[in-house]
Amino acid sequence: MLFPLALLALSACTNHSLSPPDTLTVELEGPTQSINPLYTMDTNSQHVNDLAHASLVVTGRNLTPEPYLAEVFRRESATSVFFRLKKGCKLESGGPLNADAVARSLQYFLDPKNESAMARTGLDHVKKFEKIDDLSFRLHTDRPSPSILTELEFLKILDLGVAVPKGKPQFLRGAGPYRVVSFSPGEIRLERSGQPCLPLPPIAKVNIKVVRDDLSRFLKLKRGELDLVLNDMNYRKVEYLQHHPELPMEAQVTDSAHYVYMGVNQGHGALRDPRVRLAVAKSFDIPQLIRYKSRGFAKASRGLLANMNFYANHAVPYVKRDLEGARQLLDEAGYSNGTNNKPVLHLTLKTSTGLVSVENARVLTAQAHEAGIEIEHRPYDFGIFFSDVKNGNTELYNLTWTGVSDPHLYFDLFHSSQIGKNNRTHYQNPLMDQLLEQGDASLDPAIRRIAYNEVQALAARDLPFISLWHPQVTAVYRKNIHGVEVHPLGTWRVILAMRKE
């Protein structure tokens, strides 16, 4: 068994820097060039901003919005939401965090000159800020926006001061429980800011280090150079830890609201045919892949929403492997089924070069081959890969949506008006457009649920996405770290409750 042998060989190294007693040393899987909340949509940057910034609301463990800097929020009409801030909140500079500070932050996010990526998440529907008093205000939207509270988690309250920052700084001062002391792509240092209106984090400092190699993460944890790895430890090592309680670290695992899927470009010739899309889906054995590649730390997916979500349609069937059914569909669509003389179906699958992405792609292409479908896997550096996805330069691609809580995301992904934006599969169906508009027209969860149940059933039929699995989220940590409780969204806010002996 190679992993334990490598562990024994490399653990003999000495002269390593242990994590200081007052510091939680956390791993980040890759460098980030910016943690400016206006522009950073990548997961790594958002993890840091969970600590260095704060928003009016956050998403709770039941995937619904909860107060954070706001003490109270309530919908007063289909297009207005009332907020009252907690008393005593401060900006990083010590100035008051009041309604004026919120208004400045919102204006800064929405100012077209700042080109904020977050302004396109739904915040652009906010058309009026109405100040009531120093701590109270209303936000008015241009239409009913049932997902606005979820989207407001992206609005970080910024410490803009007198001089508004110019250009695109790498980070901004805010109002979070920690503040940025130093920033570089490979290491970020945070110190407790003592935000008066939020619970004081027990650990004074957080040191975030980039560790690209999975074995290095494990060994640094074992030696005490790292205290915590959130969501980045290979499942094989998580499984190994569960069977070796004598080691100085342990693991915690829970189901997540993340969604791993295969995008299907319906603008591509062969993939326009629903029989071809279904044949591809039927060629995959997802439970087998979960069992052997994810070591069981995932759940098969029937759609974008995990089963824990209030809006999940549990009546939508999982696509089960059916090689004979796949071959029959291929034959009907005019492609080889292994026994006829029709042409073989050739497709390309693009992924990033990440180890897990590559390993999973190899399994999926091998499984498709058994049905007579030849899928060429093309891995690319993430920047190139994601550019191709955004530009529609794909046939098939694998990606993950992290932390899916509100079903409005279906509108961004599948409404025909979003082609060229987040609808990257060129999916068009007038019935889907109608259902998505119905789902966003009401604030009543019961009414929204009816519409989104139909959305999920239609998406499972038309297959703009082939649903793969919902990966579980993990925390691997030293045994002297207490208060660890992972969140279904994988948020780093869980660090705020951790203690270190």
C-alpha positions, -999 to 999 in steps of 0.1 A, spaced: 0 0 0 18 31 -12 3 58 9 15 45 44 49 37 30 53 72 16 40 86 49 67 67 69 94 77 45 86 114 45 76 119 81 113 115 91 120 151 79 128 176 107 132 213 113 96 222 105 78 253 118 50 243 142 18 263 143 20 288 171 -3 283 201 -23 315 194 -27 308 157 -49 285 137 -28 275 106 -51 265 78 -44 251 43 -56 266 10 -53 243 -20 -40 270 -44 -29 306 -45 -53 335 -50 -43 368 -66 -70 388 -49 -94 386 -19 -113 417 -29 -149 408 -24 -160 428 -54 -143 405 -79 -135 372 -63 -159 345 -73 -134 316 -68 -139 294 -38 -105 300 -23 -110 338 -21 -145 334 -7 -132 312 21 -109 340 32 -136 365 29 -158 344 52 -134 355 79 -122 390 68 -156 404 59 -191 403 71 -225 406 54 -260 415 66 -271 378 64 -256 344 61 -269 310 50 -276 287 79 -272 249 82 -307 245 70 -299 265 38 -320 295 48 -309 331 54 -300 340 90 -292 374 105 -255 383 109 -246 420 110 -284 425 108 -303 419 140 -336 417 122 -348 414 86 -383 410 73 -400 413 40 -425 441 40 -438 437 4 -430 418 -28 -403 444 -35 -390 456 -2 -370 442 27 -366 458 61 -333 456 81 -322 467 115 -285 464 123 -271 451 155 -260 477 179 -223 485 184 -210 471 151 -178 487 140 -158 490 107 -122 478 108 -110 514 113 -132 518 143 -159 539 127 -195 530 132 -212 504 110 -245 520 104 -271 524 77 -248 550 59 -220 524 58 -243 498 43 -255 524 17 -219 532 7 -210 496 4 -240 488 -18 -233 518 -40 -197 507 -43 -206 472 -53 -232 484 -79 -211 513 -94 -205 503 -130 -171 519 -129 -160 492 -104 -170 464 -127 -179 442 -97 -186 406 -106 -209 404 -75 -231 431 -89 -244 405 -114 -254 380 -87 -288 396 -82 -277 426 -63 -284 447 -94 -321 442 -87 -317 465 -57 -329 499 -71 -334 520 -39 -318 523 -5 -342 539 20 -326 550 53 -350 550 82 -327 558 111 -290 552 120 -295 514 123 -326 508 101 -332 508 64 -351 492 35 -339 478 3 -363 481 -26 -360 458 -57 -373 465 -92 -393 433 -92 -402 405 -68 -369 388 -58 -374 358 -36 -337 350 -37 -325 385 -26 -317 375 10 -295 346 -2 -277 369 -27 -271 396 0 -245 373 15 -223 384 -13 -226 421 -2 -198 425 22 -199 457 43 -168 476 34 -147 501 54 -145 526 26 -134 556 47 -131 591 32 -110 581 2 -127 555 -19 -101 530 -32 -90 534 -68 -85 506 -93 -89 470 -81 -70 466 -49 -61 430 -38 -81 433 -6 -103 459 11 -109 467 48 -143 455 60 -162 446 92 -154 409 97 -143 391 128 -107 391 115 -87 416 96 -60 411 69 -25 417 83 -6 406 53 -14 392 19 5 373 -8 -7 347 -32 10 319 -11 2 331 24 -24 352 41 -23 363 77 -53 374 97 -57 388 132 -88 390 154 -105 424 149 -128 422 178 -160 431 160 -182 441 190 -215 429 176 -203 394 167 -190 367 190 -153 370 197 -134 341 179 -115 321 205 -83 319 183 -65 352 180 -48 347 146 -54 327 114 -25 319 91 -36 306 57 -9 287 37 -11 274 2 -2 237 1 -8 223 -34 2 186 -27 -22 163 -9 4 142 8 21 174 20 -11 185 36 -14 152 54 22 153 66 21 189 77 -10 181 98 7 151 113 38 172 123 18 201 136 27 226 109 -10 228 99 -39 227 123 -68 223 98 -76 213 63 -112 221 52 -126 203 22 -93 198 5 -80 165 18 -82 135 -6 -110 112 5 -85 83 6 -67 100 34 -99 109 52 -108 72 51 -73 63 63 -77 86 93 -110 71 103 -92 37 106 -62 50 125 -73 67 157 -37 66 171 -28 95 147 -27 131 162 -55 143 139 -91 133 131 -117 139 105 -153 151 104 -176 146 74 -211 158 65 -234 159 35 -231 191 14 -251 213 -9 -223 212 -35 -232 198 -70 -208 180 -94 -222 178 -129 -213 173 -166 -224 203 -187 -238 193 -221 -235 218 -249 -268 216 -267 -255 238 -295 -232 209 -306 -246 188 -335 -248 153 -319 -258 167 -285 -288 185 -299 -304 150 -300 -320 142 -266 -314 105 -273 -277 111 -275 -277 131 -242 -296 103 -225 -273 76 -239 -243 94 -225 -260 97 -191 -270 60 -191 -234 49 -198 -222 62 -164 -221 41 -133 -221 69 -107 -225 47 -76 -194 27 -86 -174 59 -91 -185 72 -57 -176 39 -41 -141 36 -55 -129 71 -63 -147 91 -36 -144 62 -11 -182 66 -4 -179 103 6 -205 115 -18 -241 110 -27 -255 104 -62 -273 134 -75 -307 137 -93 -302 175 -99 -288 208 -88 -305 207 -54 -293 183 -28 -319 162 -10 -315 183 21 -329 214 3 -365 223 9 -370 228 -28 -355 194 -39 -379 173 -60 -374 138 -46 -397 123 -73 -371 130 -100 -354 96 -107 -317 90 -106 -303 81 -140 -291 45 -136 -265 28 -157 -282 9 -185 -257 -1 -212 -283 -19 -233 -306 11 -232 -277 34 -241 -269 13 -271 -305 13 -282 -307 51 -280 -275 54 -300 -288 31 -327 -320 52 -329 -300 84 -331 -279 70 -360 -248 60 -342 -230 27 -337 -243 4 -310 -215 -21 -314 -234 -44 -338 -247 -21 -366 -226 -4 -392 -233 32 -382 -206 57 -373 -192 58 -337 -203 87 -316 -172 109 -308 -173 136 -282 -148 156 -262 -148 162 -224 -130 192 -210 -119 195 -173 -93 212 -153 -59 196 -147 -67 190 -110 -59 155 -99 -94 146 -88 -110 160 -119 -86 141 -141 -91 108 -123 -129 111 -124 -129 120 -161 -108 89 -168 -134 67 -152 -163 84 -169 -147 81 -204 -139 45 -197 -175 38 -187 -189 56 -218 -165 34 -239 -183 3 -227 -215 17 -243 -197 24 -276 -193 62 -270 -158 75 -276 -151 105 -253 -118 122 -256 -107 138 -223 -89 171 -226 -76 186 -194 -65 222 -193 -52 247 -168 -82 260 -149 -81 295 -164 -81 282 -200 -107 255 -192 -131 280 -175 -127 305 -203 -137 277 -228 -167 269 -206 -178 305 -204 -174 310 -241 -193 279 -251 -162 263 -265 -171 228 -252 -191 197 -260 -190 181 -225 -173 196 -194 -172 188 -157 -176 215 -130 -189 220 -95 -214 245 -82 -205 251 -45 -231 258 -18 -264 257 -38 -291 269 -14 -317 288 -34 -334 274 -66 -331 307 -84 -298 294 -96 -318 274 -121 -328 307 -138 -292 317 -143 -282 283 -156 -312 274 -179 -332 304 -189 -327 313 -225 -320 350 -217 -289 339 -198 -272 323 -229 -238 339 -231 -239 345 -193 -243 316 -169 -263 295 -194 -232 279 -208 -249 249 -224 -270 269 -249 -301 253 -235 -334 267 -248 -369 255 -239 -398 279 -238 -415 258 -212 -384 260 -190 -384 298 -194 -420 299 -183 -415 277 -152 -384 296 -141 -403 329 -144 -431 314 -123 -406 302 -97 -393 338 -93 -427 355 -94 -438 346 -59 -423 350 -25 -444 321 -11 -420 290 -7 -449 266 -13 -458 282 -46 -421 284 -56 -417 248 -47 -445 237 -72 -428 256 -100 -393 244 -92 -405 208 -89 -415 210 -125 -382 228 -134 -362 199 -119 -383 173 -137 -379 191 -171 -341 195 -165 -338 158 -158 -356 151 -191 -337 176 -213 -303 170 -197 -285 204 -201 -266 190 -172 -259 153 -164 -261 152 -127 -232 133 -111 -229 136 -73 -230 158 -42 -196 155 -26 -195 155 12 -176 183 30 -147 174 53 -126 188 80 -93 172 89 -77 187 120 -53 183 149 -68 167 180 -61 199 200 -86 218 179 -120 218 194 -154 232 184 -151 218 148 -185 215 131 -185 215 93 -212 233 74 -232 219 43 -219 249 23 -183 243 32 -180 279 46 -149 288 66 -172 307 91 -170 275 111 -135 286 121 -151 313 142 -162 288 168 -130 268 170 -107 267 200 -71 255 202 -55 239 233 
